[in-house]
Amino acid sequence: MIYFDNAATSFPKPDIVYDSIMEAMKKYGANPGRSGHRMALEVGRRIFETREIAAELFNIEDPMNLIFTFNCTESLNMGIKGILEEGDHVITTSMEHNSVLRPIKVLEKLGIEVTIVNGDPMGRIDPAHIENSIKRNTKLIVTTHISNLTGTIIPIKSIGEIAREKGIYYLVDGAQSAGVYDIDIQNLGIDMLAFPGHKGLLGPQGTGGLYIGEDVDLKEIGQGGTGSTSHLLEQPDIRPDRYESGTLNGPGIIGLGAGIKYILKKGMDNIRKHEEELTEHFIEGLAKLDKVSLYGPLDTKYQAAVVSINVGDLDSSELSYILDQKYGIEVRPGLHCAPLAHKTIGTFERGTVRFSFGPFNTHEEVELSIVAIREISKEV
């Protein structure tokens, strides 16, 4: 099997991740922050270690401003719904995942004004178009860092500078970039950063996080037990407790910490360089095939390790099925939960087949996939 679906979930994980999760389950799988016995204290310490190392990765000064969630979708919902109120205006783009677009469309029905800035056919966003969309009541700009469809890298530093100059909050969706591309929230002007644990950070599913800037008064969208100020019926307003109601996924968060440790030891630049080389190899190999359509910038200066293609008139699901059944190549077809992005690049009717590379993929695997697509293209 050749796994090229890392944009959905990275696979495999480093051994240290599996080992850390199993150790947590077997040795101290108690409830963090609820009891004073040694197992509860140990899992609590390990969770805090992950909070600290994640803060280090993103240059977050106070680890308590990093909130653990169950996925990036939950983080985005918290960031979007927790900041916007009736009468506010939000700016986003046509290259967003439904994890951004659907919460915004719900709020639009409740009196939130929405502007969606269109990308070009390569999925690129011009920061000037975002700046020109700002109104008196603009409260939030939310963009992805990297398109999950085309791999297009969005100029978040330029957008962050615009947001900071105008006094507007900026929320970044780091679903496809966290763990592979440098995200320095201080340097980039990011007020909130949503990220998953199970993709580039090499952690397990059921983990994610949201950085909330010190000056961002984000309303919590859920309340419940936190293990703190239990004598009060009101939700505590201390961080991270205000936003972490209920039992955390202790073993998963510890596994996420192990994934981040692996990245820091391996070197994020080295991981990114490897993925860029695989992407270049793949694009160069397919560019020579007449019946293959490639989407996005097709340049690793502007595109991450996500490449969408079509072959001839084949439906994307049919192409994916052939790759899986005949060649053992695992990819993702369809609309990738990003319908406006497909409309932007002109593939809404049949979708695309997405190849997404990870740190454990090889050039041999890329070459085998090029050979497979060449053979398929000769038959259509």
ZIHU-V430162 format. One record per residue. N is the residue number from 1. RES is the residue in one small letter. PSI is psi in whole degrees, -180 to 180 (none if undefined). Layout:
# ZIHU-V430162
N,RES,PSI
N,RES,PSI
This chain:
# ZIHU-V430162
1,m,137
2,i,119
3,y,111
4,f,45
5,d,38
6,n,-20
7,a,-20
8,a,-52
9,t,129
10,s,141
11,f,137
12,p,179
13,k,158
14,p,149
15,d,-34
16,i,-29
17,v,-50
18,y,-45
19,d,-40
20,s,-39
21,i,-47
22,m,-38
23,e,-43
24,a,-42
25,m,-41
26,k,-35
27,k,-33
28,y,47
29,g,50
30,a,-171
31,n,116
32,p,140
33,g,6
34,r,-29
35,s,164
36,g,6
37,h,169
38,r,-35
39,m,-44
40,a,-41
41,l,-38
42,e,-46
43,v,-35
44,g,-41
45,r,-42
46,r,-38
47,i,-42
48,f,-35
49,e,-42
50,t,-39
51,r,-41
52,e,-43
53,i,-32
54,a,-39
55,a,-40
56,e,-43
57,l,-40
58,f,7
59,n,49
60,i,122
61,e,-43
62,d,111
63,p,-23
64,m,-13
65,n,4
66,l,119
67,i,135
68,f,137
69,t,-176
70,f,-11
71,n,174
72,c,-31
73,t,-44
74,e,-41
75,s,-45
76,l,-40
77,n,-42
78,m,-45
79,g,-41
80,i,-50
81,k,-22
82,g,-14
83,i,-29
84,l,141
85,e,164
86,e,132
87,g,-13
88,d,161
89,h,134
90,v,142
91,i,131
92,t,-167
93,t,167
94,s,-5
95,m,12
96,e,154
97,h,158
98,n,-16
99,s,-20
100,v,-48
101,l,-40
102,r,-44
103,p,-37
104,i,-40
105,k,-34
106,v,-45
107,l,-29
108,e,-36
109,k,-16
110,l,14
111,g,14
112,i,132
113,e,135
114,v,134
115,t,127
116,i,112
117,v,127
118,n,141
119,g,174
120,d,178
121,p,-14
122,m,4
123,g,12
124,r,145
125,i,129
126,d,117
127,p,-29
128,a,-34
129,h,-34
130,i,-45
131,e,-39
132,n,-14
133,s,-6
134,i,137
135,k,177
136,r,-34
137,n,14
138,t,122
139,k,-26
140,l,138
141,i,131
142,v,124
143,t,156
144,t,160
145,h,-40
146,i,131
147,s,132
148,n,-5
149,l,-51
150,t,-10
151,g,5
152,t,130
153,i,120
154,i,137
155,p,74
156,i,-26
157,k,-45
158,s,-41
159,i,-40
160,g,-38
161,e,-40
162,i,-47
163,a,-43
164,r,-42
165,e,-36
166,k,-3
167,g,35
168,i,140
169,y,144
170,y,119
171,l,126
172,v,132
173,d,106
174,g,28
175,a,-38
176,q,2
177,s,-31
178,a,125
179,g,-13
180,v,-41
181,y,144
182,d,125
183,i,98
184,d,102
185,i,-26
186,q,-46
187,n,-30
188,l,-4
189,g,35
190,i,127
191,d,-32
192,m,138
193,l,121
194,a,138
195,f,150
196,p,157
197,g,-20
198,h,6
199,k,-111
200,g,-20
201,l,-6
202,l,20
203,g,-175
204,p,165
205,q,157
206,g,16
207,t,149
208,g,-176
209,g,165
210,l,120
211,y,131
212,i,117
213,g,149
214,e,-36
215,d,6
216,v,114
217,d,84
218,l,126
219,k,135
220,e,144
221,i,3
222,g,151
223,q,159
224,g,-160
225,g,137
226,t,-11
227,g,-1
228,s,154
229,t,46
230,s,-12
231,h,-12
232,l,147
233,l,-16
234,e,152
235,q,133
236,p,150
237,d,13
238,i,149
239,r,145
240,p,-1
241,d,-36
242,r,-31
243,y,3
244,e,63
245,s,143
246,g,173
247,t,128
248,l,159
249,n,77
250,g,-57
251,p,-37
252,g,-43
253,i,-38
254,i,-39
255,g,-38
256,l,-43
257,g,-38
258,a,-38
259,g,-42
260,i,-40
261,k,-41
262,y,-43
263,i,-45
264,l,-36
265,k,-43
266,k,-34
267,g,114
268,m,-36
269,d,-38
270,n,-40
271,i,-46
272,r,-43
273,k,-43
274,h,-45
275,e,-37
276,e,-41
277,e,-39
278,l,-42
279,t,-45
280,e,-44
281,h,-47
282,f,-48
283,i,-45
284,e,-39
285,g,-39
286,l,-25
287,a,-21
288,k,-8
289,l,122
290,d,-39
291,k,6
292,v,128
293,s,130
294,l,144
295,y,151
296,g,-178
297,p,-29
298,l,36
299,d,120
300,t,-6
301,k,-26
302,y,2
303,q,134
304,a,-171
305,a,48
306,v,120
307,v,123
308,s,140
309,i,166
310,n,155
311,v,118
312,g,-134
313,d,11
314,l,137
315,d,146
316,s,-36
317,s,-37
318,e,-43
319,l,-43
320,s,-40
321,y,-44
322,i,-45
323,l,-39
324,d,-54
325,q,-38
326,k,-34
327,y,-9
328,g,31
329,i,120
330,e,115
331,v,-179
332,r,126
333,p,176
334,g,-148
335,l,-3
336,h,32
337,c,30
338,a,65
339,p,-39
340,l,-32
341,a,-40
342,h,-39
343,k,-36
344,t,-41
345,i,1
346,g,28
347,t,22
348,f,-33
349,e,-39
350,r,-2
351,g,-165
352,t,170
353,v,123
354,r,126
355,f,129
356,s,125
357,f,151
358,g,180
359,p,-19
360,f,4
361,n,160
362,t,164
363,h,-31
364,e,-41
365,e,-41
366,v,-44
367,e,-40
368,l,-36
369,s,-36
370,i,-43
371,v,-43
372,a,-45
373,i,-35
374,r,-44
375,e,-42
376,i,-41
377,s,-26
378,k,-17
379,e,-2
380,v,none
